[in-house]
Amino acid sequence: MTGLAVLCFAYVLSQLYRSFMAVLAPILATELGMDTSQLAMASGAWFVMFALAQFPVGYWLDTIGPRRTAGLMFTIAGGGGAILFALASSPIMVIVAMGLIGIGCAPVLMAPFYIFARTFSVKKFASYGSIFIGIGTFGNIFGSEPLATAATMYGWRPVMFAIAAATILSGITALMIVRDPEQVDHSTSNDGESGGFLAVLKIRRLWPIFPLSLFGYAVAAGIRGLWAGPYLEQVFSLDVLEIGRVTLFMAIAQSVGVFMYGPLDRIFNTRKWVVICGNFIPLCVCLYLAFNVPGSIFMVSLAFVLIGMFGATYPVQMAHGKSFVPDHLMGRGVTLLNFCSIGGVGLMQLVTGWVVENSSSADAPEAAFNSLFLVYAITLGGAIFILLFSKDAKPEHE
């Protein structure tokens, strides 16, 4: 349990890293001259590199175990990237640093998920995952108003050095105390070590689940991690501290949402419909924002809170997909699902960066963000529709 606590702290930092660009965006734009597309590229680099790293992470979880996988990657890539970020003097340094941090953060959720899947009750996977993610999302909260306050008081570089030190310390601690589950004997499988990911892709019951994994989390993560800052600054003229306050509300809503979803699959004995019904609310909010500009900060804050709270279906989605993956492919199974989730965020950051950049107008900045929310609504709606054709995975049958 102590090892899981260390990994949970690392996941708090991971959540901080994926969300703090929304708060730092105005500062980086002023000090380093980063424009909207460069900010989107930096945020997208974290998610893209995080997603690509899922492939070696999945293999290493199944072969060398979570202790070395998480400890080494978080210490070297995560800590090193955070130091580079603190030293950044140009947009390209920020982009590279975010990519390195993304690689370092890649195993810190999959390692405990692997431990849960291999060690604890299958029926309670979603609940354990929700508790772990719910605690981890405090990093999302720290990356809002508290980060804005610290950056204003002490400067963003000293704050980044402090976060880098915490990253390196937690990575080294994980190497020392995390315990690996007993390894599965792969010799009884005909999938082979090198064909593991291909074997997972051949599981047809996962196919309708992949689209929502790609585009579901991308909405809340994209808004909270990047677009809330430029949107609130350009459309509502808010400063860094005010942006931090609004994103704090959204971050708290995401934490509440994760805890809320944890037991719902067992209460209603369905994972498919919990995910579909939950994501329908962010879809409606995105459609509203695509064709309207909220008349007050309260209304836009409420919209972000609804997206954050009801879009937090990730643990149930993971439990849904994991139910169709055999034990000997579990590491690669959960990391492939996570690749879709995080990779979708990175892909959408790049796509929405292009959309906002090419739809922007000095006279009507809200037009670019109307296009942004319309893209989110179209992709999310399409993914929900495809999930309608998936097979449910009912907890009472496991």
C-alpha positions in Angstrom: 0.0 0.0 0.0 2.9 2.4 0.7 4.1 1.8 -2.9 0.6 2.7 -4.2 0.7 5.9 -2.1 4.0 6.9 -3.7 2.6 6.2 -7.2 -0.5 8.2 -6.2 1.7 11.2 -5.4 3.4 10.9 -8.7 0.0 10.8 -10.4 -0.9 14.1 -8.5 2.2 15.6 -10.2 1.2 14.1 -13.6 -2.2 15.8 -13.3 -0.5 19.0 -12.4 1.7 18.8 -15.5 -1.2 18.1 -17.9 -3.3 21.0 -16.7 -1.0 23.9 -15.8 -0.6 25.3 -19.3 -4.0 27.0 -19.0 -2.7 29.0 -16.1 0.8 29.6 -17.4 -0.3 30.4 -20.9 -0.6 34.2 -20.4 2.8 34.3 -18.6 4.6 32.3 -21.3 3.0 34.4 -24.0 4.3 37.5 -22.4 7.8 36.3 -21.4 8.7 33.9 -24.1 6.5 35.2 -26.9 4.5 32.0 -27.3 1.5 32.3 -29.6 -1.7 30.3 -29.5 -0.5 27.6 -31.9 2.8 27.2 -29.9 1.0 26.9 -26.6 -1.3 24.2 -28.2 1.8 22.5 -29.6 3.5 22.5 -26.1 0.3 21.1 -24.4 -0.1 18.6 -27.3 3.5 17.5 -27.0 2.8 16.3 -23.4 -0.1 14.2 -24.5 1.4 12.9 -27.8 4.6 11.8 -26.1 2.7 10.4 -23.1 0.5 8.4 -25.6 3.4 7.1 -27.7 5.3 6.0 -24.5 2.3 3.7 -23.6 3.7 1.1 -26.0 7.0 0.5 -24.2 5.3 1.1 -20.9 2.8 -1.7 -21.6 5.6 -4.1 -22.7 7.7 -3.2 -19.6 4.8 -3.6 -17.2 4.3 -7.2 -18.5 8.0 -8.0 -18.4 10.0 -6.0 -15.9 7.1 -4.8 -13.7 5.7 -1.5 -12.5 8.5 -0.6 -10.0 11.3 0.0 -12.5 9.0 1.1 -15.3 7.4 3.9 -13.3 10.4 4.8 -11.1 13.0 5.2 -13.8 10.8 7.0 -16.4 9.4 9.4 -13.9 12.8 10.3 -12.4 14.7 10.6 -15.6 12.3 11.9 -18.2 9.8 13.6 -15.9 12.3 15.3 -13.6 14.6 16.1 -16.5 11.8 17.6 -18.5 10.6 19.7 -15.6 14.1 21.1 -15.1 14.3 22.0 -18.8 11.0 23.7 -18.6 12.2 25.8 -15.7 15.3 26.8 -17.7 13.3 27.5 -21.0 14.3 30.6 -22.9 12.3 29.9 -26.1 9.0 28.3 -27.2 10.9 25.3 -28.6 12.4 24.6 -25.2 9.0 24.6 -23.6 7.7 22.2 -26.3 10.6 19.8 -25.9 10.3 20.0 -22.1 6.6 19.2 -22.2 7.3 16.2 -24.4 9.9 14.8 -22.0 7.6 15.3 -19.0 4.8 13.5 -21.0 7.2 10.5 -21.4 8.0 10.6 -17.7 4.4 10.7 -16.6 3.4 7.9 -19.0 3.6 5.0 -16.5 2.4 6.6 -13.2 -1.3 5.7 -13.8 -0.8 2.5 -15.7 1.5 1.0 -13.1 -1.1 1.1 -10.3 -3.8 0.1 -12.8 -1.7 -2.9 -13.6 -1.3 -3.7 -9.9 -5.1 -3.3 -9.4 -5.8 -5.6 -12.3 -3.4 -8.3 -11.2 -3.9 -8.1 -7.4 -7.4 -7.0 -6.5 -11.0 -7.9 -7.2 -12.1 -7.6 -10.8 -15.5 -6.3 -9.8 -14.0 -3.3 -7.9 -11.5 -2.2 -10.6 -13.5 0.9 -11.5 -13.9 1.8 -7.9 -10.2 1.4 -7.1 -9.3 3.3 -10.3 -11.8 6.1 -9.4 -10.4 6.5 -5.9 -6.8 6.6 -7.2 -7.6 9.1 -10.0 -9.8 11.1 -7.7 -7.0 11.6 -5.3 -4.6 12.3 -8.2 -6.8 15.0 -9.6 -5.8 17.2 -6.6 -2.9 17.9 -8.9 -5.4 19.4 -11.3 -6.6 21.6 -8.4 -3.0 22.6 -7.5 -2.5 23.5 -11.1 -5.2 26.2 -11.0 -5.5 29.0 -8.5 -2.8 27.8 -6.2 -0.3 27.6 -9.1 -1.4 31.0 -10.3 -0.8 32.5 -6.9 2.6 30.8 -6.4 3.7 31.9 -9.9 2.6 35.5 -9.2 4.3 35.6 -5.8 7.6 33.7 -6.5 7.8 33.6 -10.3 7.1 30.6 -12.5 10.7 29.4 -12.8 11.3 28.8 -9.0 7.9 27.1 -8.9 8.9 24.8 -11.7 12.2 24.0 -10.1 10.3 23.0 -6.9 7.9 20.8 -8.9 10.9 19.2 -10.6 12.5 18.4 -7.3 9.3 16.8 -6.1 9.2 14.7 -9.3 12.7 13.4 -8.9 12.2 12.6 -5.3 8.9 10.7 -5.9 10.5 8.7 -8.8 13.4 7.6 -6.6 11.1 6.7 -3.8 9.0 4.6 -6.1 12.1 2.7 -7.2 12.8 1.9 -3.5 9.4 0.8 -2.2 7.0 -0.2 -5.0 6.4 -4.0 -5.1 5.8 -5.8 -8.4 3.0 -8.3 -8.6 3.9 -11.9 -9.5 4.6 -12.1 -13.3 2.3 -14.0 -15.6 3.7 -17.0 -17.4 3.6 -16.0 -21.1 4.7 -19.4 -22.3 1.1 -20.6 -22.0 0.0 -18.0 -24.5 0.3 -18.2 -28.2 0.3 -14.4 -28.6 4.0 -14.0 -28.2 5.8 -11.1 -26.5 6.2 -9.1 -29.7 2.7 -9.6 -30.8 1.0 -8.5 -27.6 -0.4 -5.1 -28.8 -1.5 -6.7 -32.1 -3.3 -9.4 -30.1 -5.1 -6.7 -28.1 -6.1 -4.9 -31.3 -7.6 -8.2 -32.6 -10.2 -8.1 -29.7 -13.3 -7.0 -31.6 -15.2 -6.1 -28.5 -12.7 -3.2 -27.9 -13.3 -1.6 -31.3 -16.5 0.3 -30.5 -14.8 1.5 -27.2 -11.7 3.0 -28.9 -13.4 6.1 -30.4 -14.7 7.4 -27.1 -11.4 6.6 -25.5 -9.9 8.9 -28.2 -12.3 11.8 -28.0 -14.1 11.6 -24.6 -11.3 12.7 -22.3 -10.0 15.1 -24.9 -12.8 17.6 -24.2 -12.3 18.1 -20.4 -8.6 17.7 -20.6 -8.2 20.1 -23.6 -10.4 22.8 -22.0 -8.9 22.5 -18.5 -5.3 21.9 -19.7 -5.1 24.6 -22.3 -8.1 26.4 -23.8 -9.7 27.7 -20.6 -6.8 30.2 -20.2 -6.9 31.8 -23.7 -10.7 31.7 -23.8 -11.2 33.5 -20.5 -8.4 36.0 -21.3 -9.5 36.9 -24.8 -13.3 36.7 -24.6 -13.8 37.7 -20.9 -10.6 39.7 -20.3 -9.6 37.8 -17.1 -6.1 38.0 -15.6 -4.0 35.1 -14.4 -5.4 34.9 -10.9 -9.0 35.1 -12.2 -8.3 32.4 -14.8 -6.8 30.3 -11.9 -10.0 30.7 -9.9 -12.3 29.5 -12.8 -10.1 26.6 -13.6 -10.0 25.7 -9.9 -13.8 25.2 -10.0 -13.4 23.0 -13.0 -10.6 21.0 -11.4 -12.7 20.4 -8.2 -15.6 19.3 -10.4 -13.4 16.8 -12.2 -12.3 15.4 -8.8 -15.9 15.1 -7.6 -16.9 13.5 -10.9 -14.2 10.8 -10.7 -15.4 9.9 -7.2 -19.0 10.0 -8.3 -18.5 7.6 -11.2 -16.5 5.1 -9.1 -19.4 3.0 -7.8 -22.0 3.7 -10.5 -21.1 0.7 -12.6 -21.9 -1.6 -9.7 -25.0 0.4 -8.6 -26.6 0.2 -12.1 -24.8 -3.0 -13.1 -23.7 -1.4 -16.4 -20.5 0.3 -17.7 -21.6 1.0 -21.2 -24.6 3.1 -20.2 -22.9 4.9 -17.4 -20.3 6.1 -19.9 -22.9 7.0 -22.6 -25.2 8.9 -20.3 -22.4 10.7 -18.5 -20.8 12.0 -21.7 -24.1 13.2 -23.1 -24.0 16.2 -20.7 -20.6 17.5 -21.9 -21.8 17.0 -25.5 -24.8 19.3 -24.8 -22.6 21.9 -23.0 -20.2 22.0 -26.0 -23.1 22.5 -28.4 -24.3 25.4 -26.2 -20.8 27.0 -26.2 -20.4 26.4 -29.9 -23.4 28.7 -30.7 -23.5 31.0 -27.6 -21.2 33.1 -25.5 -22.1 32.9 -21.8 -23.4 36.2 -20.5 -21.4 36.1 -17.3 -18.3 34.5 -15.6 -20.7 32.5 -13.5 -22.3 30.9 -16.6 -19.0 30.0 -18.2 -17.7 28.6 -14.9 -20.9 26.5 -14.6 -20.4 25.2 -18.2 -16.8 24.2 -17.4 -17.9 22.6 -14.2 -20.5 20.5 -16.0 -17.9 19.4 -18.6 -15.4 18.5 -15.9 -17.8 16.7 -13.6 -19.8 14.6 -16.1 -16.9 14.0 -18.5 -14.9 12.2 -15.8 -15.9 8.7 -17.0 -12.3 7.6 -17.7 -12.2 4.9 -14.9 -15.5 3.3 -16.0 -14.3 3.4 -19.6 -11.1 1.7 -18.6 -13.0 -0.9 -16.6 -15.3 -1.5 -19.6 -12.4 -2.1 -22.0 -10.3 -4.1 -19.5 -13.1 -6.6 -19.1 -12.3 -8.0 -22.5 -8.5 -8.2 -22.1 -6.9 -11.5 -20.9 -4.5 -11.5 -17.9 -1.4 -12.2 -19.9 -2.0 -9.1 -22.1 -3.2 -6.9 -19.2 -0.3 -4.5 -19.2 -0.5 -3.9 -22.9 -4.3 -3.9 -22.8 -4.7 -1.1 -20.3 -1.8 0.9 -21.8 -3.4 0.6 -25.3 -6.6 2.0 -23.9 -4.7 4.7 -22.2 -2.8 5.4 -25.4 -6.2 6.1 -27.1 -7.3 8.3 -24.2 -4.2 10.4 -23.9 -3.3 10.2 -27.6 -6.7 11.6 -28.4 -6.1 14.6 -26.2 -2.7 15.3 -27.9 -4.3 14.9 -31.4 -7.2 17.2 -30.5 -4.8 19.8 -29.0 -3.1 20.0 -32.3 -6.3 20.0 -34.3 -8.0 22.5 -32.1 -4.9 24.7 -32.1 -5.1 24.9 -35.9 -8.9 25.5 -35.7 -8.5 28.4 -33.2 -5.5 29.9 -35.0 -7.4 29.9 -38.4 -10.7 31.0 -37.0 -9.5 33.9 -34.9 -10.4 37.5 -35.4 -9.2 40.6 -33.6 -12.7 42.0 -33.8 -14.5 38.8 -32.7 -12.2 36.5 -30.6 -15.2 34.4 -29.5 -15.7 33.1 -33.1 -12.5 31.0 -32.9 -13.7 29.4 -29.6 -17.2 28.8 -31.0 -15.4 26.7 -33.7 -13.3 25.0 -31.0 -16.4 23.9 -29.0 -18.2 22.8 -32.2 -15.2 20.5 -33.1 -15.4 19.0 -29.6 -19.2 18.5 -29.9 -18.9 16.7 -33.3 -16.1 14.3 -32.3 -17.7 13.5 -28.9 -21.1 13.0 -30.4 -19.7 10.6 -33.1 -17.8 8.6 -30.4 -20.9 8.3 -28.2 -22.9 7.1 -31.3 -20.3 4.3 -32.0 -20.3 3.2 -28.4 -24.0 2.4 -28.7 -23.0 -0.6 -30.7 -20.5 -2.0 -28.0 -21.1 -5.0 -25.8 -21.7 -4.1 -22.2 -19.5 -5.5 -19.4 -21.7 -5.9 -16.3 -19.8 -6.1 -13.0 -22.2 -8.8 -11.5 -21.0 -11.2 -14.3 -17.3 -11.0 -13.3 
